[in-house]
Amino acid sequence: MTAMRDDEFFRIFLVLGFIILLPFALYYRLKSRASKEKLDRRAEGLFILLTLRPVALARMLGVVAFVLAVTA
């Protein structure tokens, strides 16, 4: 039996974390849609719009790419 490599453990950890958090995210997303309250994204400010959101998107795409990467 071979030992699990650190990157394999980390991939499993990330996938399990996503699976555990997804129901909570979906619940609150659906709850906010049910309220029919309009969200004004401009109220967050230009800094959030132009910096933090793109950085968060790039980071999430990096995590997804890492989890899906096939290692030799």
PDB file of N, CA, C and O in Angstrom:
ATOM      1  N   MET A   1       0.850  -1.180   0.000  1.00  0.00           N
ATOM      2  CA  MET A   1       0.000   0.000   0.000  1.00  0.00           C
ATOM      3  C   MET A   1       0.888   1.232   0.000  1.00  0.00           C
ATOM      4  O   MET A   1       1.833   1.318   0.784  1.00  0.00           O
ATOM      5  N   THR A   2       0.587   2.195  -0.883  1.00  0.00           N
ATOM      6  CA  THR A   2       1.395   3.409  -0.953  1.00  0.00           C
ATOM      7  C   THR A   2       0.748   4.507  -0.139  1.00  0.00           C
ATOM      8  O   THR A   2      -0.474   4.566   0.003  1.00  0.00           O
ATOM      9  N   ALA A   3       1.588   5.371   0.392  1.00  0.00           N
ATOM     10  CA  ALA A   3       1.090   6.493   1.178  1.00  0.00           C
ATOM     11  C   ALA A   3       0.471   7.535   0.253  1.00  0.00           C
ATOM     12  O   ALA A   3       0.922   7.721  -0.878  1.00  0.00           O
ATOM     13  N   MET A   4      -0.551   8.202   0.738  1.00  0.00           N
ATOM     14  CA  MET A   4      -1.203   9.240  -0.047  1.00  0.00           C
ATOM     15  C   MET A   4      -0.304  10.476  -0.084  1.00  0.00           C
ATOM     16  O   MET A   4       0.175  10.933   0.954  1.00  0.00           O
ATOM     17  N   ARG A   5      -0.082  11.002  -1.263  1.00  0.00           N
ATOM     18  CA  ARG A   5       0.733  12.197  -1.395  1.00  0.00           C
ATOM     19  C   ARG A   5      -0.018  13.393  -0.852  1.00  0.00           C
ATOM     20  O   ARG A   5      -1.247  13.402  -0.785  1.00  0.00           O
ATOM     21  N   ASP A   6       0.753  14.415  -0.460  1.00  0.00           N
ATOM     22  CA  ASP A   6       0.145  15.611   0.117  1.00  0.00           C
ATOM     23  C   ASP A   6      -0.828  16.288  -0.843  1.00  0.00           C
ATOM     24  O   ASP A   6      -1.892  16.743  -0.422  1.00  0.00           O
ATOM     25  N   ASP A   7      -0.479  16.360  -2.125  1.00  0.00           N
ATOM     26  CA  ASP A   7      -1.373  17.032  -3.055  1.00  0.00           C
ATOM     27  C   ASP A   7      -2.672  16.263  -3.253  1.00  0.00           C
ATOM     28  O   ASP A   7      -3.714  16.877  -3.482  1.00  0.00           O
ATOM     29  N   GLU A   8      -2.637  14.944  -3.171  1.00  0.00           N
ATOM     30  CA  GLU A   8      -3.867  14.161  -3.270  1.00  0.00           C
ATOM     31  C   GLU A   8      -4.763  14.413  -2.062  1.00  0.00           C
ATOM     32  O   GLU A   8      -5.977  14.564  -2.196  1.00  0.00           O
ATOM     33  N   PHE A   9      -4.150  14.458  -0.885  1.00  0.00           N
ATOM     34  CA  PHE A   9      -4.909  14.748   0.334  1.00  0.00           C
ATOM     35  C   PHE A   9      -5.539  16.133   0.238  1.00  0.00           C
ATOM     36  O   PHE A   9      -6.700  16.315   0.602  1.00  0.00           O
ATOM     37  N   PHE A  10      -4.777  17.108  -0.252  1.00  0.00           N
ATOM     38  CA  PHE A  10      -5.280  18.474  -0.358  1.00  0.00           C
ATOM     39  C   PHE A  10      -6.423  18.554  -1.361  1.00  0.00           C
ATOM     40  O   PHE A  10      -7.397  19.271  -1.131  1.00  0.00           O
ATOM     41  N   ARG A  11      -6.319  17.830  -2.468  1.00  0.00           N
ATOM     42  CA  ARG A  11      -7.411  17.807  -3.449  1.00  0.00           C
ATOM     43  C   ARG A  11      -8.686  17.246  -2.818  1.00  0.00           C
ATOM     44  O   ARG A  11      -9.769  17.809  -2.980  1.00  0.00           O
ATOM     45  N   ILE A  12      -8.547  16.144  -2.107  1.00  0.00           N
ATOM     46  CA  ILE A  12      -9.705  15.534  -1.437  1.00  0.00           C
ATOM     47  C   ILE A  12     -10.292  16.499  -0.409  1.00  0.00           C
ATOM     48  O   ILE A  12     -11.511  16.640  -0.310  1.00  0.00           O
ATOM     49  N   PHE A  13      -9.432  17.155   0.347  1.00  0.00           N
ATOM     50  CA  PHE A  13      -9.856  18.125   1.349  1.00  0.00           C
ATOM     51  C   PHE A  13     -10.634  19.273   0.703  1.00  0.00           C
ATOM     52  O   PHE A  13     -11.668  19.686   1.227  1.00  0.00           O
ATOM     53  N   LEU A  14     -10.153  19.789  -0.420  1.00  0.00           N
ATOM     54  CA  LEU A  14     -10.842  20.881  -1.112  1.00  0.00           C
ATOM     55  C   LEU A  14     -12.198  20.442  -1.647  1.00  0.00           C
ATOM     56  O   LEU A  14     -13.182  21.171  -1.523  1.00  0.00           O
ATOM     57  N   VAL A  15     -12.254  19.264  -2.238  1.00  0.00           N
ATOM     58  CA  VAL A  15     -13.517  18.772  -2.783  1.00  0.00           C
ATOM     59  C   VAL A  15     -14.524  18.527  -1.667  1.00  0.00           C
ATOM     60  O   VAL A  15     -15.690  18.896  -1.805  1.00  0.00           O
ATOM     61  N   LEU A  16     -14.105  17.921  -0.579  1.00  0.00           N
ATOM     62  CA  LEU A  16     -15.012  17.686   0.547  1.00  0.00           C
ATOM     63  C   LEU A  16     -15.493  18.998   1.153  1.00  0.00           C
ATOM     64  O   LEU A  16     -16.666  19.129   1.502  1.00  0.00           O
ATOM     65  N   GLY A  17     -14.602  19.960   1.278  1.00  0.00           N
ATOM     66  CA  GLY A  17     -14.992  21.275   1.790  1.00  0.00           C
ATOM     67  C   GLY A  17     -16.037  21.925   0.909  1.00  0.00           C
ATOM     68  O   GLY A  17     -17.002  22.505   1.406  1.00  0.00           O
ATOM     69  N   PHE A  18     -15.851  21.830  -0.403  1.00  0.00           N
ATOM     70  CA  PHE A  18     -16.821  22.385  -1.339  1.00  0.00           C
ATOM     71  C   PHE A  18     -18.165  21.677  -1.199  1.00  0.00           C
ATOM     72  O   PHE A  18     -19.210  22.327  -1.175  1.00  0.00           O
ATOM     73  N   ILE A  19     -18.142  20.351  -1.107  1.00  0.00           N
ATOM     74  CA  ILE A  19     -19.385  19.583  -0.983  1.00  0.00           C
ATOM     75  C   ILE A  19     -20.113  19.923   0.312  1.00  0.00           C
ATOM     76  O   ILE A  19     -21.342  19.991   0.336  1.00  0.00           O
ATOM     77  N   ILE A  20     -19.367  20.135   1.377  1.00  0.00           N
ATOM     78  CA  ILE A  20     -19.985  20.464   2.667  1.00  0.00           C
ATOM     79  C   ILE A  20     -20.575  21.872   2.655  1.00  0.00           C
ATOM     80  O   ILE A  20     -21.651  22.091   3.211  1.00  0.00           O
ATOM     81  N   LEU A  21     -19.891  22.828   2.032  1.00  0.00           N
ATOM     82  CA  LEU A  21     -20.351  24.222   2.053  1.00  0.00           C
ATOM     83  C   LEU A  21     -21.408  24.535   1.000  1.00  0.00           C
ATOM     84  O   LEU A  21     -22.167  25.491   1.159  1.00  0.00           O
ATOM     85  N   LEU A  22     -21.472  23.756  -0.060  1.00  0.00           N
ATOM     86  CA  LEU A  22     -22.405  24.033  -1.144  1.00  0.00           C
ATOM     87  C   LEU A  22     -23.868  24.106  -0.697  1.00  0.00           C
ATOM     88  O   LEU A  22     -24.560  25.038  -1.107  1.00  0.00           O
ATOM     89  N   PRO A  23     -24.372  23.186   0.112  1.00  0.00           N
ATOM     90  CA  PRO A  23     -25.782  23.293   0.529  1.00  0.00           C
ATOM     91  C   PRO A  23     -26.083  24.590   1.289  1.00  0.00           C
ATOM     92  O   PRO A  23     -27.161  25.163   1.128  1.00  0.00           O
ATOM     93  N   PHE A  24     -25.152  25.050   2.104  1.00  0.00           N
ATOM     94  CA  PHE A  24     -25.366  26.302   2.832  1.00  0.00           C
ATOM     95  C   PHE A  24     -25.416  27.484   1.872  1.00  0.00           C
ATOM     96  O   PHE A  24     -26.276  28.356   1.994  1.00  0.00           O
ATOM     97  N   ALA A  25     -24.489  27.508   0.918  1.00  0.00           N
ATOM     98  CA  ALA A  25     -24.462  28.590  -0.065  1.00  0.00           C
ATOM     99  C   ALA A  25     -25.746  28.598  -0.895  1.00  0.00           C
ATOM    100  O   ALA A  25     -26.324  29.657  -1.142  1.00  0.00           O
ATOM    101  N   LEU A  26     -26.184  27.429  -1.320  1.00  0.00           N
ATOM    102  CA  LEU A  26     -27.416  27.352  -2.106  1.00  0.00           C
ATOM    103  C   LEU A  26     -28.630  27.786  -1.300  1.00  0.00           C
ATOM    104  O   LEU A  26     -29.508  28.479  -1.815  1.00  0.00           O
ATOM    105  N   TYR A  27     -28.681  27.381  -0.044  1.00  0.00           N
ATOM    106  CA  TYR A  27     -29.805  27.763   0.817  1.00  0.00           C
ATOM    107  C   TYR A  27     -29.916  29.279   0.924  1.00  0.00           C
ATOM    108  O   TYR A  27     -30.995  29.838   0.731  1.00  0.00           O
ATOM    109  N   TYR A  28     -28.818  29.938   1.226  1.00  0.00           N
ATOM    110  CA  TYR A  28     -28.869  31.388   1.400  1.00  0.00           C
ATOM    111  C   TYR A  28     -29.049  32.114   0.073  1.00  0.00           C
ATOM    112  O   TYR A  28     -29.656  33.184   0.042  1.00  0.00           O
ATOM    113  N   ARG A  29     -28.541  31.563  -1.016  1.00  0.00           N
ATOM    114  CA  ARG A  29     -28.761  32.166  -2.334  1.00  0.00           C
ATOM    115  C   ARG A  29     -30.241  32.103  -2.686  1.00  0.00           C
ATOM    116  O   ARG A  29     -30.811  33.095  -3.140  1.00  0.00           O
ATOM    117  N   LEU A  30     -30.867  30.952  -2.482  1.00  0.00           N
ATOM    118  CA  LEU A  30     -32.296  30.811  -2.775  1.00  0.00           C
ATOM    119  C   LEU A  30     -33.142  31.666  -1.839  1.00  0.00           C
ATOM    120  O   LEU A  30     -34.150  32.234  -2.257  1.00  0.00           O
ATOM    121  N   LYS A  31     -32.741  31.758  -0.593  1.00  0.00           N
ATOM    122  CA  LYS A  31     -33.466  32.580   0.372  1.00  0.00           C
ATOM    123  C   LYS A  31     -33.417  34.058  -0.028  1.00  0.00           C
ATOM    124  O   LYS A  31     -34.412  34.771   0.101  1.00  0.00           O
ATOM    125  N   SER A  32     -32.262  34.513  -0.511  1.00  0.00           N
ATOM    126  CA  SER A  32     -32.157  35.910  -0.917  1.00  0.00           C
ATOM    127  C   SER A  32     -32.975  36.179  -2.183  1.00  0.00           C
ATOM    128  O   SER A  32     -33.534  37.266  -2.335  1.00  0.00           O
ATOM    129  N   ARG A  33     -33.049  35.209  -3.085  1.00  0.00           N
ATOM    130  CA  ARG A  33     -33.874  35.392  -4.283  1.00  0.00           C
ATOM    131  C   ARG A  33     -35.353  35.427  -3.932  1.00  0.00           C
ATOM    132  O   ARG A  33     -36.124  36.144  -4.569  1.00  0.00           O
ATOM    133  N   ALA A  34     -35.751  34.671  -2.940  1.00  0.00           N
ATOM    134  CA  ALA A  34     -37.163  34.626  -2.552  1.00  0.00           C
ATOM    135  C   ALA A  34     -37.622  35.958  -1.982  1.00  0.00           C
ATOM    136  O   ALA A  34     -38.804  36.291  -2.058  1.00  0.00           O
ATOM    137  N   SER A  35     -36.692  36.726  -1.409  1.00  0.00           N
ATOM    138  CA  SER A  35     -37.074  38.010  -0.817  1.00  0.00           C
ATOM    139  C   SER A  35     -37.364  39.051  -1.885  1.00  0.00           C
ATOM    140  O   SER A  35     -37.990  40.069  -1.591  1.00  0.00           O
ATOM    141  N   LYS A  36     -36.921  38.821  -3.126  1.00  0.00           N
ATOM    142  CA  LYS A  36     -37.121  39.722  -4.260  1.00  0.00           C
ATOM    143  C   LYS A  36     -36.498  41.098  -4.031  1.00  0.00           C
ATOM    144  O   LYS A  36     -36.838  42.056  -4.725  1.00  0.00           O
ATOM    145  N   GLU A  37     -35.602  41.197  -3.076  1.00  0.00           N
ATOM    146  CA  GLU A  37     -34.921  42.468  -2.821  1.00  0.00           C
ATOM    147  C   GLU A  37     -33.830  42.664  -3.868  1.00  0.00           C
ATOM    148  O   GLU A  37     -33.001  41.782  -4.094  1.00  0.00           O
ATOM    149  N   LYS A  38     -33.845  43.826  -4.498  1.00  0.00           N
ATOM    150  CA  LYS A  38     -32.859  44.118  -5.525  1.00  0.00           C
ATOM    151  C   LYS A  38     -31.538  44.501  -4.865  1.00  0.00           C
ATOM    152  O   LYS A  38     -31.497  45.363  -3.987  1.00  0.00           O
ATOM    153  N   LEU A  39     -30.451  43.842  -5.303  1.00  0.00           N
ATOM    154  CA  LEU A  39     -29.132  44.137  -4.760  1.00  0.00           C
ATOM    155  C   LEU A  39     -28.408  45.112  -5.681  1.00  0.00           C
ATOM    156  O   LEU A  39     -28.301  44.880  -6.886  1.00  0.00           O
ATOM    157  N   ASP A  40     -27.918  46.193  -5.108  1.00  0.00           N
ATOM    158  CA  ASP A  40     -27.177  47.183  -5.877  1.00  0.00           C
ATOM    159  C   ASP A  40     -25.687  46.916  -5.692  1.00  0.00           C
ATOM    160  O   ASP A  40     -25.110  47.257  -4.659  1.00  0.00           O
ATOM    161  N   ARG A  41     -25.072  46.305  -6.698  1.00  0.00           N
ATOM    162  CA  ARG A  41     -23.648  45.960  -6.611  1.00  0.00           C
ATOM    163  C   ARG A  41     -22.771  47.206  -6.575  1.00  0.00           C
ATOM    164  O   ARG A  41     -21.659  47.157  -6.049  1.00  0.00           O
ATOM    165  N   ARG A  42     -23.250  48.323  -7.123  1.00  0.00           N
ATOM    166  CA  ARG A  42     -22.461  49.559  -7.098  1.00  0.00           C
ATOM    167  C   ARG A  42     -22.315  50.105  -5.686  1.00  0.00           C
ATOM    168  O   ARG A  42     -21.398  50.879  -5.415  1.00  0.00           O
ATOM    169  N   ALA A  43     -23.203  49.714  -4.787  1.00  0.00           N
ATOM    170  CA  ALA A  43     -23.127  50.196  -3.406  1.00  0.00           C
ATOM    171  C   ALA A  43     -21.907  49.627  -2.688  1.00  0.00           C
ATOM    172  O   ALA A  43     -21.474  50.173  -1.673  1.00  0.00           O
ATOM    173  N   GLU A  44     -21.350  48.533  -3.208  1.00  0.00           N
ATOM    174  CA  GLU A  44     -20.155  47.952  -2.599  1.00  0.00           C
ATOM    175  C   GLU A  44     -18.939  48.833  -2.802  1.00  0.00           C
ATOM    176  O   GLU A  44     -17.982  48.769  -2.029  1.00  0.00           O
ATOM    177  N   GLY A  45     -18.973  49.645  -3.827  1.00  0.00           N
ATOM    178  CA  GLY A  45     -17.862  50.543  -4.088  1.00  0.00           C
ATOM    179  C   GLY A  45     -17.007  50.077  -5.255  1.00  0.00           C
ATOM    180  O   GLY A  45     -16.988  48.898  -5.608  1.00  0.00           O
ATOM    181  N   LEU A  46     -16.306  51.028  -5.839  1.00  0.00           N
ATOM    182  CA  LEU A  46     -15.482  50.758  -7.007  1.00  0.00           C
ATOM    183  C   LEU A  46     -14.306  49.834  -6.681  1.00  0.00           C
ATOM    184  O   LEU A  46     -13.918  49.011  -7.510  1.00  0.00           O
ATOM    185  N   PHE A  47     -13.738  49.965  -5.481  1.00  0.00           N
ATOM    186  CA  PHE A  47     -12.608  49.118  -5.085  1.00  0.00           C
ATOM    187  C   PHE A  47     -12.988  47.645  -5.112  1.00  0.00           C
ATOM    188  O   PHE A  47     -12.259  46.817  -5.658  1.00  0.00           O
ATOM    189  N   ILE A  48     -14.118  47.329  -4.528  1.00  0.00           N
ATOM    190  CA  ILE A  48     -14.577  45.930  -4.499  1.00  0.00           C
ATOM    191  C   ILE A  48     -14.840  45.436  -5.913  1.00  0.00           C
ATOM    192  O   ILE A  48     -14.451  44.325  -6.273  1.00  0.00           O
ATOM    193  N   LEU A  49     -15.495  46.256  -6.702  1.00  0.00           N
ATOM    194  CA  LEU A  49     -15.864  45.863  -8.057  1.00  0.00           C
ATOM    195  C   LEU A  49     -14.645  45.590  -8.931  1.00  0.00           C
ATOM    196  O   LEU A  49     -14.628  44.606  -9.672  1.00  0.00           O
ATOM    197  N   LEU A  50     -13.634  46.439  -8.857  1.00  0.00           N
ATOM    198  CA  LEU A  50     -12.494  46.345  -9.768  1.00  0.00           C
ATOM    199  C   LEU A  50     -11.317  45.535  -9.247  1.00  0.00           C
ATOM    200  O   LEU A  50     -10.432  45.175 -10.023  1.00  0.00           O
ATOM    201  N   THR A  51     -11.286  45.239  -7.959  1.00  0.00           N
ATOM    202  CA  THR A  51     -10.127  44.510  -7.427  1.00  0.00           C
ATOM    203  C   THR A  51     -10.496  43.196  -6.752  1.00  0.00           C
ATOM    204  O   THR A  51     -10.061  42.132  -7.190  1.00  0.00           O
ATOM    205  N   LEU A  52     -11.271  43.257  -5.722  1.00  0.00           N
ATOM    206  CA  LEU A  52     -11.514  42.053  -4.933  1.00  0.00           C
ATOM    207  C   LEU A  52     -12.304  40.990  -5.674  1.00  0.00           C
ATOM    208  O   LEU A  52     -12.007  39.803  -5.543  1.00  0.00           O
ATOM    209  N   ARG A  53     -13.284  41.381  -6.433  1.00  0.00           N
ATOM    210  CA  ARG A  53     -14.075  40.381  -7.177  1.00  0.00           C
ATOM    211  C   ARG A  53     -13.237  39.662  -8.224  1.00  0.00           C
ATOM    212  O   ARG A  53     -13.274  38.432  -8.269  1.00  0.00           O
ATOM    213  N   PRO A  54     -12.472  40.370  -9.079  1.00  0.00           N
ATOM    214  CA  PRO A  54     -11.625  39.646 -10.046  1.00  0.00           C
ATOM    215  C   PRO A  54     -10.552  38.786  -9.378  1.00  0.00           C
ATOM    216  O   PRO A  54     -10.249  37.696  -9.863  1.00  0.00           O
ATOM    217  N   VAL A  55      -9.981  39.254  -8.286  1.00  0.00           N
ATOM    218  CA  VAL A  55      -8.972  38.461  -7.579  1.00  0.00           C
ATOM    219  C   VAL A  55      -9.599  37.198  -7.010  1.00  0.00           C
ATOM    220  O   VAL A  55      -9.009  36.120  -7.088  1.00  0.00           O
ATOM    221  N   ALA A  56     -10.784  37.322  -6.440  1.00  0.00           N
ATOM    222  CA  ALA A  56     -11.477  36.150  -5.895  1.00  0.00           C
ATOM    223  C   ALA A  56     -11.822  35.160  -7.006  1.00  0.00           C
ATOM    224  O   ALA A  56     -11.708  33.950  -6.813  1.00  0.00           O
ATOM    225  N   LEU A  57     -12.241  35.662  -8.158  1.00  0.00           N
ATOM    226  CA  LEU A  57     -12.550  34.793  -9.284  1.00  0.00           C
ATOM    227  C   LEU A  57     -11.300  34.059  -9.762  1.00  0.00           C
ATOM    228  O   LEU A  57     -11.347  32.852 -10.002  1.00  0.00           O
ATOM    229  N   ALA A  58     -10.189  34.770  -9.903  1.00  0.00           N
ATOM    230  CA  ALA A  58      -8.943  34.143 -10.343  1.00  0.00           C
ATOM    231  C   ALA A  58      -8.480  33.091  -9.344  1.00  0.00           C
ATOM    232  O   ALA A  58      -8.003  32.024  -9.731  1.00  0.00           O
ATOM    233  N   ARG A  59      -8.619  33.392  -8.081  1.00  0.00           N
ATOM    234  CA  ARG A  59      -8.205  32.446  -7.040  1.00  0.00           C
ATOM    235  C   ARG A  59      -9.068  31.179  -7.078  1.00  0.00           C
ATOM    236  O   ARG A  59      -8.554  30.067  -6.963  1.00  0.00           O
ATOM    237  N   MET A  60     -10.367  31.358  -7.238  1.00  0.00           N
ATOM    238  CA  MET A  60     -11.256  30.204  -7.294  1.00  0.00           C
ATOM    239  C   MET A  60     -10.970  29.360  -8.530  1.00  0.00           C
ATOM    240  O   MET A  60     -10.985  28.131  -8.453  1.00  0.00           O
ATOM    241  N   LEU A  61     -10.711  29.998  -9.666  1.00  0.00           N
ATOM    242  CA  LEU A  61     -10.371  29.251 -10.867  1.00  0.00           C
ATOM    243  C   LEU A  61      -9.066  28.488 -10.681  1.00  0.00           C
ATOM    244  O   LEU A  61      -8.921  27.379 -11.194  1.00  0.00           O
ATOM    245  N   GLY A  62      -8.119  29.068  -9.956  1.00  0.00           N
ATOM    246  CA  GLY A  62      -6.873  28.372  -9.660  1.00  0.00           C
ATOM    247  C   GLY A  62      -7.096  27.135  -8.810  1.00  0.00           C
ATOM    248  O   GLY A  62      -6.480  26.096  -9.043  1.00  0.00           O
ATOM    249  N   VAL A  63      -7.970  27.243  -7.831  1.00  0.00           N
ATOM    250  CA  VAL A  63      -8.283  26.089  -6.979  1.00  0.00           C
ATOM    251  C   VAL A  63      -8.950  24.991  -7.808  1.00  0.00           C
ATOM    252  O   VAL A  63      -8.609  23.815  -7.682  1.00  0.00           O
ATOM    253  N   VAL A  64      -9.896  25.384  -8.651  1.00  0.00           N
ATOM    254  CA  VAL A  64     -10.565  24.398  -9.500  1.00  0.00           C
ATOM    255  C   VAL A  64      -9.572  23.732 -10.440  1.00  0.00           C
ATOM    256  O   VAL A  64      -9.621  22.518 -10.637  1.00  0.00           O
ATOM    257  N   ALA A  65      -8.668  24.522 -11.025  1.00  0.00           N
ATOM    258  CA  ALA A  65      -7.654  23.955 -11.924  1.00  0.00           C
ATOM    259  C   ALA A  65      -6.746  22.980 -11.168  1.00  0.00           C
ATOM    260  O   ALA A  65      -6.375  21.937 -11.706  1.00  0.00           O
ATOM    261  N   PHE A  66      -6.389  23.313  -9.930  1.00  0.00           N
ATOM    262  CA  PHE A  66      -5.554  22.431  -9.132  1.00  0.00           C
ATOM    263  C   PHE A  66      -6.264  21.120  -8.837  1.00  0.00           C
ATOM    264  O   PHE A  66      -5.666  20.050  -8.952  1.00  0.00           O
ATOM    265  N   VAL A  67      -7.527  21.194  -8.460  1.00  0.00           N
ATOM    266  CA  VAL A  67      -8.276  19.990  -8.122  1.00  0.00           C
ATOM    267  C   VAL A  67      -8.461  19.102  -9.346  1.00  0.00           C
ATOM    268  O   VAL A  67      -8.421  17.877  -9.230  1.00  0.00           O
ATOM    269  N   LEU A  68      -8.661  19.696 -10.509  1.00  0.00           N
ATOM    270  CA  LEU A  68      -8.917  18.912 -11.705  1.00  0.00           C
ATOM    271  C   LEU A  68      -7.655  18.479 -12.435  1.00  0.00           C
ATOM    272  O   LEU A  68      -7.722  17.653 -13.345  1.00  0.00           O
ATOM    273  N   ALA A  69      -6.504  19.024 -12.050  1.00  0.00           N
ATOM    274  CA  ALA A  69      -5.256  18.712 -12.747  1.00  0.00           C
ATOM    275  C   ALA A  69      -4.913  17.230 -12.591  1.00  0.00           C
ATOM    276  O   ALA A  69      -5.066  16.645 -11.519  1.00  0.00           O
ATOM    277  N   VAL A  70      -4.456  16.656 -13.671  1.00  0.00           N
ATOM    278  CA  VAL A  70      -4.039  15.264 -13.666  1.00  0.00           C
ATOM    279  C   VAL A  70      -2.534  15.245 -13.449  1.00  0.00           C
ATOM    280  O   VAL A  70      -1.780  15.841 -14.218  1.00  0.00           O
ATOM    281  N   THR A  71      -2.102  14.560 -12.402  1.00  0.00           N
ATOM    282  CA  THR A  71      -0.675  14.486 -12.115  1.00  0.00           C
ATOM    283  C   THR A  71      -0.118  13.156 -12.591  1.00  0.00           C
ATOM    284  O   THR A  71      -0.797  12.130 -12.599  1.00  0.00           O
ATOM    285  N   ALA A  72       1.117  13.216 -12.977  1.00  0.00           N
ATOM    286  CA  ALA A  72       1.785  11.997 -13.483  1.00  0.00           C
ATOM    287  C   ALA A  72       2.357  11.197 -12.337  1.00  0.00           C
ATOM    288  O   ALA A  72       2.955  10.143 -12.558  1.00  0.00           O
TER     289      ALA A  72
END
